[in-house]
Amino acid sequence: MIVFGAGGLTIQILDMLLGLHDETILVFSDKPTAKPKISEFLHVSNEIKDLETQLRQTDSKFIISHAGPQHREDSYNRLTSLGGTGLSLLSPKSDISQGAVISGDSVIILHDAIIEQMVTVGKGCLINCKVFIGHESTIGNFTEIAPGAILNGNVVVGERCFIGSGAVILPGVNLGDGCTVGAGAVVLSDVEPATTVIGVPAKKVIK
């Protein structure tokens, strides 16, 4: 299995990776000039040119273990174009309702996340520690939700969104594709695509 990324997120999921006793794990760094700390525990390669060969030798399975919505989508497209198959990694310390649907691959859900009934999570999403996603919410592909964010019921989040640490999204709010919600923001109403909002209550950042 290929783990693509060797930074902070890979350290966060290290315990889960080391628990995959039946897997041969090869970590590829997406920052070839850096020597990552994770190399103390797992073999790390900077030879990206060998990626296709290694995919073939490890049953073509991969986990995307870096952050950034667009960066995750780009890595997913690159690895699947080489014949890879994405795997999801769901922490056993998370609370995922049996009625929730993880609708795609390459999803990472970290410790103490709570995902309620009838929530749908798209492919490539990264849901961090202590995130709460309320009932009947939809999370679009490759969206990243930072630690401690709260999404109340019936929230719709588009693709490639970023929701910052401790942000609160009120019930029924829609977030358009590619939007960013700043840390600690409280979002009371819909957010247009490719828009950044910050503050309490959240307001659009005018560039």
Residue pairs with C-beta under 8 A, 6 or more apart in sequence:
1 20
1 23
1 24
1 25
1 26
1 58
1 59
1 61
1 62
1 63
1 87
2 26
2 27
2 28
2 51
2 54
2 55
2 58
2 61
2 62
2 63
2 79
2 84
3 10
3 17
3 25
3 26
3 27
3 28
3 42
3 62
3 63
3 65
4 28
4 30
4 62
4 63
4 64
4 65
4 66
4 75
4 79
5 27
5 28
5 29
5 30
5 64
5 65
5 66
5 75
6 27
6 28
6 29
6 30
6 31
6 34
6 36
6 38
6 39
6 44
6 65
7 31
7 36
7 38
7 66
8 67
9 65
9 66
9 67
9 108
9 126
10 17
10 27
10 36
10 38
10 65
10 66
11 37
11 38
12 110
12 129
13 63
13 65
13 89
13 108
13 110
14 38
14 41
14 42
16 89
16 91
17 25
17 42
17 63
17 89
18 41
24 58
25 42
25 43
26 43
26 45
26 54
26 58
27 36
27 38
27 39
27 42
27 43
27 44
27 45
27 65
28 44
28 45
28 46
28 48
28 51
28 54
29 36
29 44
29 45
29 46
30 66
30 71
30 75
32 46
32 48
33 46
35 44
36 44
38 44
45 54
51 79
51 82
52 82
52 83
55 62
55 79
55 82
55 83
55 84
56 83
59 85
60 83
60 84
60 85
61 84
61 85
61 86
61 87
62 79
62 84
62 85
62 86
62 87
62 106
63 86
63 87
63 89
63 106
63 108
64 72
64 75
64 76
64 79
64 86
64 106
64 108
64 124
65 108
66 72
66 75
67 126
67 144
68 144
69 142
69 143
69 144
69 159
69 160
69 161
69 162
69 178
70 142
70 160
72 106
72 124
72 126
72 142
72 144
73 124
73 141
73 142
73 160
76 86
76 106
76 123
76 124
76 142
79 86
80 86
85 105
86 105
86 106
86 123
86 124
87 105
87 106
88 102
88 105
88 106
88 107
88 108
88 109
89 107
89 108
89 109
90 96
90 102
90 107
90 108
90 109
91 109
91 110
91 111
91 112
91 113
93 111
93 112
94 109
94 110
94 111
94 112
94 113
94 114
94 115
95 112
95 113
95 114
95 115
96 102
96 109
96 113
96 115
97 115
97 116
97 117
97 118
97 119
99 116
99 117
99 118
99 119
100 115
100 116
100 117
100 118
100 119
100 120
100 121
101 118
101 119
101 120
101 121
102 109
102 121
103 120
103 121
103 122
103 123
104 121
104 122
104 123
104 124
104 125
104 141
105 123
105 124
106 123
106 124
107 121
107 122
107 123
107 124
107 125
107 126
107 127
108 125
108 126
108 127
109 115
109 121
109 127
110 127
110 128
110 129
110 131
111 129
111 130
112 129
112 130
113 127
113 128
113 129
113 130
113 131
113 132
113 133
114 131
114 132
114 133
115 121
115 127
115 133
116 133
116 134
116 135
116 137
116 153
117 135
117 136
118 135
118 136
119 133
119 134
119 135
119 136
119 137
119 138
119 139
120 137
120 138
120 139
121 127
121 133
121 139
122 138
122 139
122 140
122 141
122 142
122 143
122 159
123 141
123 142
124 141
124 142
125 139
125 140
125 141
125 142
125 143
125 144
125 145
126 143
126 144
126 145
127 133
127 139
127 145
128 144
128 145
128 146
128 147
128 148
128 149
128 165
129 147
129 148
130 147
130 148
131 145
131 146
131 147
131 148
131 149
131 150
131 151
132 149
132 150
132 151
133 139
133 145
133 151
133 155
134 150
134 151
134 152
134 153
134 154
134 155
134 171
135 153
135 154
136 153
136 154
137 151
137 153
137 154
137 155
137 156
137 157
138 155
138 156
138 157
139 145
139 151
139 157
140 157
140 158
140 159
140 160
140 161
140 177
141 159
141 160
142 159
142 160
143 157
143 158
143 159
143 160
143 161
143 162
143 163
144 161
144 162
144 163
145 151
145 163
146 162
146 163
146 164
146 165
146 166
146 167
146 183
147 165
147 166
148 165
148 166
149 163
149 164
149 165
149 166
149 167
149 168
149 169
149 181
150 167
150 168
150 169
151 157
151 163
151 169
152 168
152 169
152 170
152 171
153 171
153 172
154 171
154 172
155 169
155 170
155 171
155 172
155 173
155 174
155 175
156 173
156 174
156 175
157 163
157 169
157 175
158 174
158 175
158 176
158 177
158 178
158 179
158 193
159 177
159 178
160 177
160 178
161 175
161 177
161 178
161 179
161 180
161 181
162 179
162 180
162 181
163 169
163 175
163 181
164 180
164 181
164 182
164 183
164 184
164 185
165 183
165 184
166 183
166 184
167 181
167 182
167 183
167 184
167 185
167 186
167 187
168 185
168 186
168 187
169 175
169 181
169 187
170 186
170 187
170 188
173 187
173 188
173 189
173 190
173 191
174 190
174 191
175 181
175 187
175 190
175 191
176 190
176 191
176 192
176 193
176 194
176 195
177 193
177 194
178 193
178 194
179 191
179 192
179 193
179 194
179 195
179 196
179 197
180 195
180 196
180 197
181 187
181 191
181 196
181 197
181 198
181 202
182 196
182 197
182 198
182 199
182 202
184 200
185 197
185 198
185 199
185 200
185 202
186 199
186 200
186 201
186 202
187 197
187 201
187 202
188 201
188 202
191 197
191 202
191 204
192 204
195 204
195 205
196 204
196 205
197 203
197 204
197 205
198 205
